[in-house]
Amino acid sequence: MFLQKLDIQGFKSFANKTVLEFPNASKKGKGITAIVGPNGSGKSNIADAIRWVLGEQSVKMLRGKKSEDVIFSGSDKKSRLGLAEVSLYFNNNDRAIPIDYPEVVITRRLYRDGESEYLINKAKTRLQDIVLLLAKANLAQRTYCVIGQGMVDSILSATLQERKEFFDEAAGVLQYRIKRDQALSKFKATLENLVQTDLMIQEIEPRVRSLGRQVKRLEKREEAEKELKAAQRQYYGRLWEDLGVKTKNQTLRLHGVKKNKEIKENSLRNIVNNLAVAEKKTQRTEIFNQLQAEYEKIYEQKNSLREKEIILKNKLEMSRRIEIEESRPITNFDIINKLERFLERQDHLVAVMSGVVSPDDLKKIKDQFTALNKEFRDFIGAVKNPTLAAKKIIHEDPTLQKELVEILNEMAKIVDVLKEVQNKIANFNQEEEKKNKELFDLQREFQSVQQEVNELARQYNEINIELARFETRQEDLENEINRELGNIEALSDERGEEVPELEAISKIQQLKHQMELIGGIDPETIKEYEETKTRYDFLSSQAKDLEEAIKSLEKAIEQLDEAIKKQFNEAFKQINYEFEQYFKILFSGGKASLVKVAISPEVKGENGDGDEGIEAGILMVEQKPEAGILKEAENFSKRLREREKENYSGIEIHATPPGKRLKNINMLSGGERALTSIALICAIISNNPSPFVVLDEVDAALDESNSIRFAEILDRLSDKTQFIAITHNRATMQKAILLYGVTMGDDGVSKLLSIDLAEAEKAVGNS
């Protein structure tokens, strides 16, 4: 790695863009570039530009009073600029700067409004990242990488602690120091975060416990509520199902009763219709009266003929001479014949009586029964006196006899007609009796069916009333289910083990009582608990991460301390050896050495420096030393303080030029101090060479002979590092492979001229 190019624009006196290229083609090594020019031309501004782009923050080190002093301030002939920009171009083929680019360009810009930018290969970055990258490449802005005017003597006049910092960089442990400081800073911040996190955990932990208890109660309530809902779903589900089954059965029964009722009503209507027809059939009194009237008429005719017969017989009796010849008894034939006639007449009266409806007809029939009874009693009396006188007709009237025969013939005909009418009446009565029986049957059937219809109507009404009760119960049950379970769809289809209703009700009441004992809990409690628990868990996780980070930082710091100690001791030993060798070369003899001395932390404090990470760590630990990880951090801080007591080493410089016995460098002359400082710088460069070193008039105080020796030393060291020497010394110029001249015109702007001395030598040789 080496410096290829330097671009300056707007920085101090370099108002215009100025490019300095640094070759690396010398066979001897990296070579020396000399920058020369009269005083006030702006040569040292090149050194300041390099220090500035490397990250220098001290305006005093840049020979200014405020940050904007690095921007070209203008002159009578050229106005001031608003921007200062410096870029360093490094050849990074060896990847000394640990980024994967063959060329690395580091740029710093400052605007007059105070805004600044750092860029690596035109990408904005942080100063901290640049400082760490440069430290890894063994570059820094404040030590031996850029050695300015007066800085040579400042090494000797520096405090013990300032020298130690100088030697830290010289020993190559600066990057470890930076990492250690970063680790200590992180240690402090992590410790602070841990304390704050622990305080927050302590603050919200009681709330988490309180909310946790409430949530547990709520969980118990939820369990009870879940069990209650399950019991209610089963209980109400069974009730709903049973009620549905009952309703369905009653509905089916209602439909059946309704259907039967409709059938019976249809039957009843048919019976009514049949009754109407039957009643119409039975209303035939006129026919009966006609037959009765016909019978009575014929019977009157018969009676009339009977009277005529009697009269004729009387007349014949009167016209006859009757002689009784003998008397004879009444025979059985006569009795039977007489009785048959009585029965015949009685049957006739009975038949007539069955069709009589008026009182007059009944009276007539009654009179006829009376006459028949008298005649029957007279016959009985005659039977009791069975002797009859036989008569013998001696004389008869023929005319009367003829009339009697005619009457008897006519009477026989009337008897036949009378029998025929009697038969009609009997048939009519039989038919009417049959019709009456049918009517009575229909009436009985009507009554029976009517009773069945009435019973079915009663059942229908009862079922309707029962269904109405079921519907009311169903509506009440649905309202109760909606109130208890939210909606009817929440009913469980699984009935589970059959539980008696009283037992199910008792269980539901117990669960409700249990929920009442638990009490109501704000639903927001869960949300608050979840949020608080999430924050608590997050803080606890953060605390664990911070604890792990603290342990990791402790381990890293201890490892860095070990690395720093080891590398510093090895480098210090080598630098001490080289210092004595270069001292002898510059002084042509004498003795010189570097000695580590222990200094107390109080001296360190007086010098204004301090390990803020350790102090902060101690401070934070003391806030709460009882915590486990914080107690460990306190112990770690104690170990750091113990190590710092051991490592609080300043560096004393002992120098004894030839022929002198003094060791204290404060007793050296100005020239001796300069040579001693140069010997020390050369020893450091020899041991741990920086990629390039800027020497800003370091050899200004040397006489000609010492200048020659110094130039020879630079020439030998140029195979290890790249030198950029701002000088007036001819010996140094002679060792340079490239010479830049800086001039300044009347516009106050520095200008650059360059001469390739190798090419110039060739030109002179050819001439």
Secondary structure, DSSP 8 states (H G I E B T S, - for coil): -EEEEEEEESBTTB-S-EEEE-----SSSS-EEEEE--TTSSHHHHHHHHHHHTT---TTTTT-SSGGGGB----SSS---SEEEEEEEEE-TT--SSSS-SEEEEEEEEETTS-EEEEETTEEE-HHHHHHHHHHTT--SSSTTEE-TTHHHHHHHS-HHHHHHHHHHHTT-HHHHHHHHHHHHHHHHHHHHHHHHHHHHHHHHHHHHHHHHHHHHHHHHHHHHHHHHHHHHHHHHHHHHHHHHHHHHHHHHHHHHHHHHHHHHHHHHHHHHHHHHHHHHH--HHHHHHHHHHHHHHHHHHHHHHHHHHHHHHHHHHHS-EEEEEEEE--HHHHHHHHHHHHHHHHHHHHHHHT--SHHHHHHHHHHHHHHHHHHHHHHHHHHS-EEEEEEE----HHHHHHHHHHHHHHHHHHHHHHHHHHHHHHHHHHHHHHHHHHHHHHHHHHHHHHHHHHHHHHHHHHHHHHHHHHHHHHHHHHHHHHHHSSGGGS-S---S---HHHHHHHHHHHHHHHHHH----THHHHHHHHHHHHHHHHHHHHHHHHHHHHHHHHHHHHHHHHHHHHHHHHHHHHHHHHHHHHHHHHTS-EEEEEEEE--HHHHHHTT---HHHHHHHHHHHH-TTSHHHHHHHHHHHHHHHHHHHH-EEEEEEEE-TT----BGGGS-HHHHHHHHHHHHHHHHHHS--SEEEEESGGGG--HHHHHHHHHHHHHHTTTSEEEEE---HHHHHH-SEEEEEEE-TTS-EEEEEEEHHHHHHHHHH-
